[in-house]
Amino acid sequence: MSLLFSPLAVRNVTFKNRLWVAPMCQYSAEDGVVNDWHHVHLSQFASGGAGLIVTEAAAVVPEGRISPRDAGIWNDTQRDAWATITESIHARGSLAGIQLAHAGRKASTWWPFSGQSGSVSEVEGGWETLGPSPIAYEGFHAPREMTAAQIIATVEAFRLAARRSITAGFDVIELHAAHGYLLHEFLSPLSNTRTDAWGGSLENQARLLLDLVRAVRDEIGPKVPLFVRFSATDAAPGGLTTDDVATVARWTIEAGADLSDVSTAGLVAHQKITVGPGYQVAHAARVREVSAALTAAVGIITSGPQAEGILQAGDADAIFAGREFLRDPHFALRAASELGEDPETIWPPQYIRAYRSVPR
């Protein structure tokens, strides 16, 4: 058996394989409520063999949405809509995860296929954004600096969102501390110039994230896996380095997290990233080394042999893929075939007759 299709146990959950669907926003919700689009979109990956399907970023408060069309889990109506999706994923043999998020200064923006860009004004249905400091993301409105009371309230919002997530049937909780959104904004000196308990040193900049990890762990108990998604570098002068993030990742593990999901960048528009196959894997390997804990790699991973090689090299313990699952919802079935796995143990019985037509 390949490593990619070997099981992985995290707390009381066993993943049937290590090829997982990364969170990908669909910008198709209304009032934060997911619908039939999300149901079919996410369920298809379970039919396609993914071991874990993590939903798009779900905002923990209305003002935490990236756009007015983002999903949420700040109320029970949203929770109940998610529950039908987790049931569908489970019925197809996969596990369901939810990414809890707050977009911070990158909230209240137009969705990618809206035909517009930048911030959505309040007249057009947008809202005032919040951030650690009143520093705008290039091209967006400047956020209002969060008060201590608002920061503490954010911890509570994440905790309540985690409670709803468990009630909705999710098997895994992920905290979104990447891609320039609120938790990442607190971590980086490029967006956090505070001089109080949440700024100045790396320890202070990580305070909000660590408080969230502890609060969510206390809420979900000892059995549920808790992941944290990081951007391992800001890829800009004066920003976070991979070693900074690796240190914070180790702190999150000590606070109760189980796995670091390692991406990169997204904090500033002037970032400099060289993109290519597996371009973020080295960052995942460094975070894994420093944290001495489970790590997932992501970033232009498009075949079974490539994913297997990453695991065999010890650079990660699991693989997330995003766009490749959009191109091919049955990517996991294809990857299993590429690695010579027995189709009888991987493929849905309804699909076995198609196995011999898959290039090997």
N, C-alpha and C positions, 0 to 999 in steps of 0.2 A: 504494500500500500504506500502511495506517495504521502509525504507530509501534508500536502495541500488537502488531501481527502482523508486525513486521519482526524479523529475527534480531539477536541480541546475542552477540558473541564475548567470552569472558572466559578469558584464558590459552589453553589448547588445546581448550576446550569452546565450541561454538556452540549457543545456545538458539534453537529455531525460532521462538519468540515470547516476549513479555515479560509474559505473564499466567500467574502461578505460584501453586501451592497452598501456603499457609502451614502450618506445623506445627500439628497439633491433636491433643491427647492423647485416646486412646480408652479408657484405663483398662480394658483387656481382655486384658492379657498375664498369663501365669503364670510366676513365677520369671524375669521379664524377657524371656520368649520370645514373639515375635509368632506369630500363628496365622492361620487361614483368614479370620477377621474382618478383620484388617489387610490380608491379601492382596487381598480383594475391595474393601475400602474404598479402598485406594490405587490399585489398578489401574483402577478406574472413572474416575478423574480423567484418566488417560492416554487412555482411549477418548474422554473428553470434551474433548480437545484442549489440555490444559494443557502449557505448554512445560517446566515443571519441577515436580516434586512432592517437597516436603520432608516427611519423615516426622515424626511426633510426637517430642517430646524423648526421646532414648535415654540412659539413665543410664550413666555411665562406671564406676560402682561401685554395689554393692547399696544402700548407704545414701544414694545420690544420687537415688533414685527419689522422685517426689512422693508416690506412694501405693504400697502393696504390689502394685497391679495395673499398674504402669507398665512400659513396655518398657525394655530395656537392651541394651548391647553391651559388657559386661565379660567375656564368655567366648565361646568358639568355637561353642557350641551356638546362642547368640543370633545370632552372625554368620551361621551357615549358614541359619537361618530367614529372616533378612533377604535372603539371596542369592536365594531363590526369588521374592521380591517385586521386587527390582531387575530380575530377568530378565523378569518380567511387564510391568513398566513400559516397559522397553526394547522389548519385542516390540510394544508399542502405539504406539511412536514418540515417547515422551517421555523426559526425563532424570530421574534420581533423586538426591535430596539427603537427607542425614541430619543432624539437629540433635543435637549432642553436649551433654549437660547434666549438671548436679549441682544438686539442689534446695536444698542448704544447710539453712537454718533452716525452710524451708517443705516439708521432706521428711516422710515418715512421717505423712501425713494421709489422711483418708477420701476416697475418690473421690466425685465429685459425685452419682452416682445410688446411693450406698450406703445412703441414708436416715439417715446420721449425719454429723457435722461435727467439725472440730477435729483434734487429733493422735490417731494410733493408738498406744495403749500397747504396751509390749513384750509384755504378756500376750496382747494381741489380734493380735499379729503385727507390731507396729511396732518401732522401734529408736531409739536415742539419735541426735539430730541434731547437726550441726556447723555452725558459722558463723564469720565473722571475729571476732565479739564475742558475749558471752553475753546478747544482747538478743533477746527473743522477738518474733515476729510476733504481732500482737494475736489472742488466742484460741488460740495454739499453745504447745507446750512451749518453754521456753528452750533454745537450743542450747549445746553445749559449745564454748568458744573453741578454734579450731584452733591446734595447735602449728606451729612452723616446719617440722618434719618432715612433718606431715600436709599442709601446703600444698605442699611439694615433691613429695610422693607424688601429690597431685591432678594436678599437671602431667604426671607420668608416666602416670597413668590416662587422661587425655585423649589423650596421644600414642598409647598402645596401642589405645585405642578408634578413633582415626583410622586406624591400621594395619588393624584388623579391617574398618572401613568400606570401605576401598579394596578389600580382598580380597573383600568381599561384593558389589562391583560398583557402589558409589555413585559418581556423577559429581561431586558437590559435597559439601563439608563445611561445616556451619554450627555456630558456637559460640554457646551460649545465654547471653547476658549481659544478659537482660531479665527483667521480670515478677517481680522480687523473689527470684530464685533466686541461687545461691551467687556467681557472678561479678558480678551486679548488687549483691549485698550488700557485696562488697568495694569496689565503686566508690562507694557512697553513704555520706556521713557520718551518715545516720540509722541505719545498721546496722553501721558500721565505726568503732569508737572506739579502734582499736589505736594504739600509740605506737612500734611497731617499723618495720621496712622495708616493711610492707604497710599502713601507716596514717598519718594525719596530713595529708599533702598529696595533691592529686589524682594526682600522679605516683606516689606510693607506693600509693595506693588502686588504681591501674590496673596495678600491677606484676604481679599474678597473671594478669590477662587478657593482658597483653603477653607474658609468659613463655609462656602457652599458645599464643598466635598463632605465636610463633617456633618452639616445639616441634612444633606440628602442621604448620607449613609445612615444617620440616626433615624430618618423617616422610613427608609426602605428595608432596614434590618440587615442581618448578616448574610442572607442567602442570595441576594440579587446582585449580579455583576454591575459595577459602576465604571464607566469609561470616561476619559477626558480627551477631547480633540484639541491638539495644539497646532499652532503655526511655529515650526521649529526655528524660523529665522524671519526677521522683518525684511531682509535683503535690501537694507538701506543704511547709510551711515548713521551711527549713533543708536541704532535699534537693537532689538533682542538678537542674541547669538544663539547658536544651537546649544552651546554649553549652558547658557542662562536657562533655556527652556528645559534642558535635561535635568538641571538642578531642581527647577520647579516641579517637574514631573516626579522626581524622587520624593519631594515633599507631599505631593498629592497621594502617592502610594502610601506613605506613612500616615496620612490623614484618613485613609479608607478607600481610595480608588484602587482599581484592579488592573487597568490597562491604559496605555497611552496610545492614542490614535494620531499618528504624526503626519501632518500636512506642512505647508509653508505659506508665508507671506499673506497679503491681503490688507495690511494695515495702512499702507500709503500708496498713492498712485505712482510715485516715482521709484518704486521698487525695481530692482534689477535681478531677474530670474532667468536662468538658462534652462529651457524646457526640452526634455527628451525622454525616451523610454526609461522608466524607473528613476526619474530625476530627484525624487525625494527620499529614496531608500537609504542613502547614506545618513541622512538626518535621523531616520528611524533607528538605524543601527547604533548611532551615538546615544540617543535617548535610552535605548535598551541597555547599553553598556553602563551608563551612569546610574540609571534607576534600578538596575538589576531586577526588572519586572517585565511583565508581558507588554509587548509593543506590537502595533499593527502598522504596516506600510501601505502607502497609497500613492498614485501618481503615474499615469500612463503605463499601467500593467495590463497587458492585453492578450496574454496566452497562458495556458497551463504550464508549459516548461519555464517561462519567465518567472511566474509566481512561485513555482516549486524551487527554482534556483535561489530565490531570495530567502526562502525558509531554510533550505539546505545549508546556505552560507551562514546561518545564524543571525541574519540582519533583522529579522522580525519573527513573530510567532503566528501572525495571521495577516491576511491580505484584504484590504478594502479596494473595490473598484467602483468607479462612478460612470463615466461616459461609456466605458465598454459595455456595461449592462444596459445603457440606453440604446446602444447600437445593436446589442444582441441580448435580449432578456434571458436567453438560455446559455449565457456565457459559462456558467458553472458546468452544465452538461457537456459543452464543447471542451472545456478545459479537462474534464475527467476523461473524455475520449482521447484527447491529445496525449494524456499521461498513461493510457492503456488500462484505465480502471474498468472493472467489470460493470457493464451497463446495467446488469440485473440488480446491482446494489446501489446504483446512483440514479438512474433514469426512472421517471414515473412509468408505471406499466403501460399507461395509455400511449407513451411515446416510444416504446422500445422498437417498434417496427421501423422507426426512422433512423435507428442507430447506424446501420450499415451505409447510410448515405453521407455520414459525417466524415470529412477528410481526416485521415489518421497518419 
